[in-house]
Amino acid sequence: MESEYKLLSGAMVTLALATATLVVLPYMQLDNVPPSPGLKPYTEQQLRGREVYIAMGCLYCHSQQPRSQSQAPDFERGWGRAPVAGDYYYDHPHLLGTSRTGPDLFNIGARQPSVDWNLGHLYEPRAYTPGSIMPAFPFMFDLKDKAEPGDKVVNLPPSYAPPGKVVVAKQEALDLVDYLVNLNHTYPVDPGAQLPQLSPEQAAKDGVKQ
Amino acid sequence: MDTVTVLLLTFILSVTGLFVFIWSLRRSMFDDNPEAAKVIFSTGEIGHVEDPSATPEQRAGLQQVVIDSGKAVIDPSLAQQLKEELAERLEADRSTSYVCFIFLACAIVWLIAASTFGLISSIKLHDPEFLTQYAWLTFGRTRTLHLNMVAYGWCPMAAFGVAIWTLPRLLKTPLIGGRFALLGCVLWNAGLIAGLGAIAAGINDGLEWLEIPWQVSILIVLGGALIALPLVFTLRNRRVQHIYVSIWYMGAALFWFPVLYLVGKVPGVHFGVEQATMNWWFGHNVLGLYYTPIALGSIYYFLPKIIGRPIQSYNMSLIGFWALAFFYGQVGGHHLVGGPVPHWLVTLSIVQSMMMIIPVLAFSVNQHLTMKGHFKTTYYSPTLRFILLGAMMYTLSSFEGSFEALRSVSTVAHFTHFTVAHAHLGLYAFFTLTMFGAIYFVMPRIMSWEWPHPKLIIVHFWLVALGFAIYFVSLSIGGWLQGLDMLDPAKPFMDSVRVTLPYLEGRSVGGALMTLGHLVFAVHFVLMALRYGTKRVGPALLHKHRLPEQQAIAGA
């Protein structure tokens, strides 16, 4: 090859082709997708919690995209139906995730709606899930001798509670848990209409199986 | 426009484009031994081995193997002209030495930092109570710091250093505009340090591979563009007619990267699921259209150069390059198999992933035929050992990647540690090993000094080769078992976690060996920079010029 112009123009044409298919076409196709009916916008606190989720890197171990029943038993695990583009209407940035070192969290709010469970689990995951390899987040909590008015005290199993101290959740932990318990996309959507809906009994059962 | 139309259209466009390009370059395409393949050699140099990292004994052995193979014919009548041209090459080498040294020194610093954070993250996965007291040391951040130090520290710094050193040699002209590259280097590293600090503090854009806040990324884009400038200036002043295949790869990569990064980081455009497709368009292309071409370009240069023999089929490399350019760009969607994205996009990416077998075969067969009858050279050449293993790992990782894109395989492997093992096969076993080899070749020319302890090169090689073998095998097995457990609805999720534990520990062992190898490499690099050890005599011509001003940098 003797012409650098041919090289560079060729290189740019190929990249343009790739960008057209993987960025521009999806942009055009998905631009007008409305939010799924039943999807609520995030509240202020949930958005703050979402920021904590990103800052702590939760997305590197937890996906937010259950796979369809034809592909994987995600639904049977209680992770929910296969999502559609409209479910992510309010997500900036997207948090689909690429790893399941931990379980999918797209419907964690339906599985574990308890604020106390989630707070305690963040403070010490192994107090609730033996063998878990999730990091503990002790820096998101204060250890105090006595709870002050307005403090959210975390109720830990006695063997995991620090002796003589109370564990109080900091604001970032409260925000994160508020985001998590509201991650709930169990409402029905059109393309998934043929899929059975997650019943509360099954959610409870699968929650235990977790 | 329905799905099938879009799919067919893109596919036909890619394939037609590929043929149009190859057709447009058809001149002297069917020559048996085109001139272009010989551009990397000076007149009469074919048949002469070159490995600056080899000891005199190794070099003699290396030369003997090449002579014994019977394919190299040295023409003594050209000796005088060779001597003159080598002097010119020395000039080209000297013009890049300062700039390259800075890039490579930065690369080594990032390599050590990245290995440390990689190892910490690895230990955390089987020992979750390790270092949990501070937010910046939580797994989500150490892992991200590791990735960004590798992706924007070690890899690009090594790639830029090697590319800037190779270009003037291939274009037979001194480097022009090296100052721009230095300024770019400063901006890039400043941006990277600021970006890493932001990630450690919990400020990031939340997209894998694109975490560095976009405000800081401006520095990196500017730096990258400045670093590409000397390429343009040097190309315009070239004294050769043929642009050698290494330059296509490196030149295209240096232009692809700023575009990729700019589109990926432009704020306020991407949304929801579309952002996910963009995310993996970027995540895969930064590997395929940036690191891969630079390492391939290096292999196309160093492998034939070391054994003194032009590449077997120059035309095959042409097909390999354009096929890579046309197919690789569209494979990123396979990261979203089973996700909430348009199905045509995933299908397209799977098809193009399989099409990638074409350029990979073209490359692998070509390198194999070039090496044929010369495999014993790896015994004597420390550089070639790294480069050849790296080239083989490119073949392996590309084939693995193509099959991993298939729905059936992806259903098991996606979301597991198997993918992590695959990523390291590409970026470590292929890219990093190739860069190690290239640095061993380049540094003696930059410093006009031989590696002080040749045994350390051997230690380095075996530590990283063994460490990576342990890393890759255990993580691949562990990841696959994890995927199988996750697909079995009868098993609770925790089974898929427990099954990985011994393999995660194995990964830490492998990672520790690799890190140790990097420390050996870094120590050796510093010793050389400080000019420790005895100055052994290599080919006289190449050591006539000592660069006294280098002493100053070396001390810094």
HADDOCK unambig.tbl for C-alpha pairs under 7 A between the chains (distance, minus, plus):
assign (segid A and resid 1 and name CA) (segid B and resid 25 and name CA) 6.33 0.50 0.50
assign (segid A and resid 1 and name CA) (segid B and resid 242 and name CA) 6.02 0.50 0.50
assign (segid A and resid 1 and name CA) (segid B and resid 243 and name CA) 5.75 0.50 0.50
assign (segid A and resid 2 and name CA) (segid B and resid 241 and name CA) 6.12 0.50 0.50
assign (segid A and resid 2 and name CA) (segid B and resid 242 and name CA) 4.98 0.50 0.50
assign (segid A and resid 2 and name CA) (segid B and resid 243 and name CA) 5.53 0.50 0.50
assign (segid A and resid 7 and name CA) (segid B and resid 248 and name CA) 6.61 0.50 0.50
assign (segid A and resid 8 and name CA) (segid B and resid 252 and name CA) 6.33 0.50 0.50
assign (segid A and resid 11 and name CA) (segid B and resid 252 and name CA) 5.85 0.50 0.50
assign (segid A and resid 11 and name CA) (segid B and resid 325 and name CA) 6.74 0.50 0.50
assign (segid A and resid 14 and name CA) (segid B and resid 325 and name CA) 5.88 0.50 0.50
assign (segid A and resid 14 and name CA) (segid B and resid 326 and name CA) 5.25 0.50 0.50
assign (segid A and resid 15 and name CA) (segid B and resid 329 and name CA) 6.28 0.50 0.50
assign (segid A and resid 18 and name CA) (segid B and resid 329 and name CA) 4.86 0.50 0.50
assign (segid A and resid 18 and name CA) (segid B and resid 330 and name CA) 4.95 0.50 0.50
assign (segid A and resid 22 and name CA) (segid B and resid 277 and name CA) 6.15 0.50 0.50
assign (segid A and resid 22 and name CA) (segid B and resid 278 and name CA) 6.46 0.50 0.50
assign (segid A and resid 22 and name CA) (segid B and resid 281 and name CA) 6.07 0.50 0.50
assign (segid A and resid 22 and name CA) (segid B and resid 330 and name CA) 6.68 0.50 0.50
assign (segid A and resid 23 and name CA) (segid B and resid 277 and name CA) 6.51 0.50 0.50
assign (segid A and resid 23 and name CA) (segid B and resid 278 and name CA) 5.30 0.50 0.50
assign (segid A and resid 26 and name CA) (segid B and resid 274 and name CA) 5.74 0.50 0.50
assign (segid A and resid 27 and name CA) (segid B and resid 274 and name CA) 5.71 0.50 0.50
assign (segid A and resid 30 and name CA) (segid B and resid 274 and name CA) 6.67 0.50 0.50
assign (segid A and resid 54 and name CA) (segid B and resid 206 and name CA) 5.50 0.50 0.50
assign (segid A and resid 55 and name CA) (segid B and resid 202 and name CA) 4.28 0.50 0.50
assign (segid A and resid 55 and name CA) (segid B and resid 203 and name CA) 6.13 0.50 0.50
assign (segid A and resid 55 and name CA) (segid B and resid 204 and name CA) 6.63 0.50 0.50
assign (segid A and resid 56 and name CA) (segid B and resid 140 and name CA) 5.39 0.50 0.50
assign (segid A and resid 56 and name CA) (segid B and resid 141 and name CA) 6.45 0.50 0.50
assign (segid A and resid 56 and name CA) (segid B and resid 202 and name CA) 6.69 0.50 0.50
assign (segid A and resid 57 and name CA) (segid B and resid 140 and name CA) 3.84 0.50 0.50
assign (segid A and resid 57 and name CA) (segid B and resid 141 and name CA) 6.08 0.50 0.50
assign (segid A and resid 58 and name CA) (segid B and resid 140 and name CA) 6.22 0.50 0.50
assign (segid A and resid 60 and name CA) (segid B and resid 140 and name CA) 6.53 0.50 0.50
assign (segid A and resid 65 and name CA) (segid B and resid 339 and name CA) 6.28 0.50 0.50
assign (segid A and resid 67 and name CA) (segid B and resid 338 and name CA) 5.68 0.50 0.50
assign (segid A and resid 67 and name CA) (segid B and resid 339 and name CA) 6.56 0.50 0.50
assign (segid A and resid 71 and name CA) (segid B and resid 411 and name CA) 6.91 0.50 0.50
assign (segid A and resid 72 and name CA) (segid B and resid 487 and name CA) 5.83 0.50 0.50
assign (segid A and resid 73 and name CA) (segid B and resid 487 and name CA) 6.05 0.50 0.50
assign (segid A and resid 73 and name CA) (segid B and resid 489 and name CA) 5.70 0.50 0.50
assign (segid A and resid 76 and name CA) (segid B and resid 489 and name CA) 6.72 0.50 0.50
assign (segid A and resid 77 and name CA) (segid B and resid 489 and name CA) 6.91 0.50 0.50
assign (segid A and resid 83 and name CA) (segid B and resid 340 and name CA) 5.71 0.50 0.50
assign (segid A and resid 84 and name CA) (segid B and resid 340 and name CA) 5.15 0.50 0.50
assign (segid A and resid 85 and name CA) (segid B and resid 273 and name CA) 5.93 0.50 0.50
assign (segid A and resid 85 and name CA) (segid B and resid 340 and name CA) 5.76 0.50 0.50
assign (segid A and resid 85 and name CA) (segid B and resid 341 and name CA) 6.78 0.50 0.50
assign (segid A and resid 88 and name CA) (segid B and resid 272 and name CA) 5.26 0.50 0.50
assign (segid A and resid 88 and name CA) (segid B and resid 273 and name CA) 6.59 0.50 0.50
assign (segid A and resid 89 and name CA) (segid B and resid 272 and name CA) 5.85 0.50 0.50
assign (segid A and resid 91 and name CA) (segid B and resid 272 and name CA) 5.32 0.50 0.50
assign (segid A and resid 92 and name CA) (segid B and resid 271 and name CA) 6.25 0.50 0.50
assign (segid A and resid 92 and name CA) (segid B and resid 272 and name CA) 6.33 0.50 0.50
assign (segid A and resid 93 and name CA) (segid B and resid 206 and name CA) 6.26 0.50 0.50
assign (segid A and resid 93 and name CA) (segid B and resid 207 and name CA) 6.93 0.50 0.50
assign (segid A and resid 93 and name CA) (segid B and resid 271 and name CA) 6.95 0.50 0.50
assign (segid A and resid 93 and name CA) (segid B and resid 272 and name CA) 6.73 0.50 0.50
assign (segid A and resid 94 and name CA) (segid B and resid 272 and name CA) 5.17 0.50 0.50
assign (segid A and resid 94 and name CA) (segid B and resid 273 and name CA) 6.72 0.50 0.50
assign (segid A and resid 94 and name CA) (segid B and resid 275 and name CA) 6.47 0.50 0.50
assign (segid A and resid 94 and name CA) (segid B and resid 276 and name CA) 6.37 0.50 0.50
assign (segid A and resid 98 and name CA) (segid B and resid 415 and name CA) 5.26 0.50 0.50
assign (segid A and resid 99 and name CA) (segid B and resid 415 and name CA) 3.82 0.50 0.50
assign (segid A and resid 99 and name CA) (segid B and resid 416 and name CA) 5.77 0.50 0.50
assign (segid A and resid 100 and name CA) (segid B and resid 415 and name CA) 4.95 0.50 0.50
assign (segid A and resid 100 and name CA) (segid B and resid 416 and name CA) 6.12 0.50 0.50
assign (segid A and resid 101 and name CA) (segid B and resid 416 and name CA) 6.78 0.50 0.50
assign (segid A and resid 101 and name CA) (segid B and resid 497 and name CA) 6.83 0.50 0.50
assign (segid A and resid 133 and name CA) (segid B and resid 125 and name CA) 6.12 0.50 0.50
assign (segid A and resid 133 and name CA) (segid B and resid 126 and name CA) 6.50 0.50 0.50
assign (segid A and resid 133 and name CA) (segid B and resid 128 and name CA) 5.29 0.50 0.50
assign (segid A and resid 134 and name CA) (segid B and resid 128 and name CA) 6.20 0.50 0.50
assign (segid A and resid 135 and name CA) (segid B and resid 128 and name CA) 5.06 0.50 0.50
assign (segid A and resid 135 and name CA) (segid B and resid 129 and name CA) 6.59 0.50 0.50
assign (segid A and resid 135 and name CA) (segid B and resid 132 and name CA) 6.86 0.50 0.50
assign (segid A and resid 135 and name CA) (segid B and resid 138 and name CA) 6.92 0.50 0.50
assign (segid A and resid 135 and name CA) (segid B and resid 139 and name CA) 6.75 0.50 0.50
assign (segid A and resid 136 and name CA) (segid B and resid 129 and name CA) 6.85 0.50 0.50
assign (segid A and resid 136 and name CA) (segid B and resid 132 and name CA) 6.29 0.50 0.50
assign (segid A and resid 137 and name CA) (segid B and resid 132 and name CA) 6.63 0.50 0.50
assign (segid A and resid 138 and name CA) (segid B and resid 133 and name CA) 6.33 0.50 0.50
assign (segid A and resid 139 and name CA) (segid B and resid 133 and name CA) 6.05 0.50 0.50
assign (segid A and resid 139 and name CA) (segid B and resid 134 and name CA) 6.19 0.50 0.50
assign (segid A and resid 139 and name CA) (segid B and resid 135 and name CA) 6.53 0.50 0.50
assign (segid A and resid 209 and name CA) (segid B and resid 492 and name CA) 5.75 0.50 0.50
assign (segid A and resid 210 and name CA) (segid B and resid 492 and name CA) 6.09 0.50 0.50
assign (segid A and resid 210 and name CA) (segid B and resid 493 and name CA) 5.90 0.50 0.50
assign (segid A and resid 210 and name CA) (segid B and resid 494 and name CA) 6.92 0.50 0.50
